[in-house]
Amino acid sequence: MAHRHFHIDDVCYPSVTTIINIKPKPWLDKWREKHGDAFCDAVVKEANTVGTEFHSIAEHLVNRVNVAPSTPQLAGMAASLKVWLSQHQIIPEVQEHAVYSVVHQYQGTLDFIGTLNGILVVIDWKSSNTIYEDMGLQLVAYARAFEERTGLKIKTGWIVQVSKKPPYKLATREFKLGKRLFKEFLALREEYGTKECDGLEVVNLFTEGGKGGSI
């Protein structure tokens, strides 16, 4: 299936994750060399399936809606997240919310913006094996795009990661979404440049006077 291409004023906007993924990943290259593309593609596909349902579970639990996970694995992950949520005061404002930056020409879909213990934050739910440094780049890109669209400044981001393996340990990391981190993302955006769009799966986003609104 082709990736979706988001157009604004006939310009194709790359996603935040596409931009960040241009960074070299030698460990990933070695993994593929060791196991082969067929095996690795199957592992990635399964991980993406788990990740998609986990995001849906997180969205429901944040809204205090009961869910019925489809597998024991996801039930264990949900249980760990429930415990963490019970220990914090969390109030959602928007979830699974598409944002874009006209100024810097990128787009993406953030998981959560709301208050965590009284502080406005952006949160990304992860089902990865660990929390990576680059995840902060994702958070700051979403926060700045949201600020551009709404005027609301978000200074703090959180990664909430739950392991896919028993005992489904939950880990968190707080990122300060300051100028240094955003400059690092913008350097990657500049390096990515402008790519040709194949014209498939195009989503047109319209703006008013070049400013636009939240999607």
C-alpha positions in Angstrom: 0.0 0.0 0.0 1.3 3.4 -0.9 2.0 6.0 1.8 -0.4 8.9 1.9 1.0 12.2 0.6 -0.4 15.4 2.3 -0.6 18.4 0.0 -1.1 22.0 1.0 -1.2 24.7 -1.7 0.0 21.9 -4.1 3.1 21.3 -1.9 3.7 17.8 -0.6 4.4 17.8 3.2 6.5 15.0 4.6 5.6 13.4 7.9 7.5 14.0 11.1 8.5 10.3 11.3 9.6 10.3 7.6 11.9 13.3 8.3 13.4 11.8 11.5 13.9 8.4 9.8 16.6 9.9 7.5 19.0 9.7 10.4 21.4 6.7 10.0 20.5 3.6 11.9 23.5 1.3 11.8 22.0 -1.1 14.4 19.0 -1.6 12.1 21.1 -2.2 9.1 23.1 -4.9 11.0 19.8 -6.5 12.2 18.6 -6.8 8.6 21.9 -8.1 7.4 21.9 -10.8 10.1 18.3 -12.0 9.7 17.3 -11.0 6.1 14.6 -8.7 4.8 11.8 -11.3 4.8 12.1 -12.1 8.5 12.7 -8.5 9.5 9.7 -7.2 7.4 7.5 -9.8 9.2 8.7 -8.7 12.6 8.0 -5.0 11.7 4.6 -5.8 10.4 3.6 -7.7 13.6 5.1 -4.9 15.7 3.0 -2.3 13.8 -0.1 -4.3 14.3 0.5 -4.5 18.1 1.4 -0.8 18.1 -1.8 0.3 16.3 -4.1 -1.6 18.8 -2.1 -0.3 21.8 -2.6 3.3 20.6 -6.3 2.6 20.4 -6.3 1.1 23.9 -4.4 4.1 25.3 -6.9 6.5 23.7 -9.8 4.6 25.3 -8.2 4.3 28.7 -7.4 8.0 28.9 -11.0 8.7 28.3 -12.0 6.1 31.0 -13.6 3.8 28.5 -13.2 0.1 29.1 -11.6 -1.9 26.3 -11.3 -5.6 25.5 -7.8 -6.2 24.1 -7.7 -8.9 21.4 -4.8 -10.8 22.8 -3.3 -11.7 26.2 -0.2 -9.7 25.2 -2.3 -6.5 24.7 -4.3 -7.2 27.8 -1.0 -7.3 29.8 0.1 -4.0 28.2 -3.2 -2.4 28.9 -3.0 -3.5 32.6 0.4 -1.8 33.0 -0.9 1.4 31.4 -4.0 1.4 33.6 -1.8 1.3 36.7 0.2 4.3 35.4 -2.9 6.3 34.6 -4.3 5.6 38.0 -1.2 7.3 39.5 -1.6 10.5 37.6 -4.2 13.2 36.9 -4.5 13.2 33.1 -7.1 15.2 31.2 -7.1 15.0 27.3 -7.7 17.9 25.1 -7.1 16.3 21.7 -6.1 12.7 20.7 -5.0 11.2 17.4 -4.9 14.8 16.1 -3.4 15.7 12.7 -1.3 18.8 12.7 0.9 20.6 10.1 3.4 23.4 9.9 3.0 25.8 7.0 6.2 27.6 8.1 8.4 24.5 8.0 6.3 22.3 5.7 5.8 19.1 7.6 2.8 17.2 9.0 2.0 14.4 11.4 -0.6 12.9 13.7 0.1 13.3 17.5 -1.2 10.8 20.1 -2.3 13.1 22.9 -2.3 16.7 24.1 -3.8 17.6 27.4 -2.8 18.1 31.0 -0.7 15.7 33.1 -0.8 16.6 36.7 -1.9 20.1 35.8 0.7 20.8 33.1 -0.1 21.0 29.4 1.9 18.3 27.6 2.2 16.3 24.5 2.4 12.5 25.0 3.3 9.7 22.6 2.4 6.2 23.5 5.0 3.6 22.5 5.2 -0.2 22.3 8.8 -0.2 21.4 11.5 -2.1 23.2 13.0 1.0 24.7 12.8 4.8 24.7 15.1 6.4 22.2 16.6 9.8 22.2 15.1 10.7 18.8 11.6 10.3 20.2 12.1 13.8 21.7 12.4 15.2 18.1 8.9 13.7 17.3 7.4 15.4 20.4 8.9 18.8 19.7 7.8 18.7 16.1 4.2 18.0 17.0 4.2 20.6 19.8 5.5 23.3 17.5 3.1 22.5 14.7 0.2 22.5 17.2 1.4 25.9 18.6 1.6 27.3 15.0 -2.1 26.2 14.4 -3.5 27.2 17.9 -1.1 29.6 19.6 -0.8 27.2 22.6 2.8 26.7 23.7 3.7 23.3 25.0 7.0 23.1 26.8 7.0 19.5 28.0 6.6 16.2 26.3 6.4 12.6 27.6 7.1 9.2 26.0 5.1 6.5 27.7 6.4 3.1 26.6 5.1 -0.3 27.5 7.1 -3.4 26.6 5.5 -6.1 24.4 7.0 -8.8 26.5 6.0 -10.0 30.0 5.9 -8.5 32.6 4.9 -5.6 30.2 7.0 -3.1 32.1 6.1 0.5 31.6 8.7 3.2 31.3 8.5 7.0 30.9 10.7 9.8 29.9 10.1 13.6 30.1 11.5 15.8 27.3 11.9 19.5 27.6 10.7 20.9 24.2 13.0 23.8 23.9 14.8 25.6 21.1 17.8 23.2 20.9 15.6 20.2 20.3 13.5 22.0 17.7 16.6 23.2 15.9 17.8 19.6 15.7 14.5 18.6 14.1 14.7 21.6 11.7 18.2 20.5 10.6 16.7 17.2 9.6 13.8 18.9 7.8 16.3 20.9 5.8 18.4 17.8 5.0 15.3 16.0 3.9 14.5 18.8 1.4 11.7 18.4 -1.2 10.9 15.0 -2.6 8.9 14.1 -5.7 5.4 12.9 -5.0 4.2 9.9 -6.9 0.6 11.3 -7.0 -0.8 8.2 -5.2 -2.9 8.4 -2.0 -2.9 12.2 -2.0 -4.8 14.0 0.8 -5.3 17.7 0.0 -5.3 20.1 3.0 -6.6 23.5 2.3 -5.4 26.7 3.9 -6.8 30.2 4.1 -4.4 33.0 3.2 -1.5 30.6 3.7 -2.2 30.2 7.4 -4.7 27.4 7.7 -6.2 25.9 10.8 -5.9 22.7 12.8 -6.9 19.7 10.8 
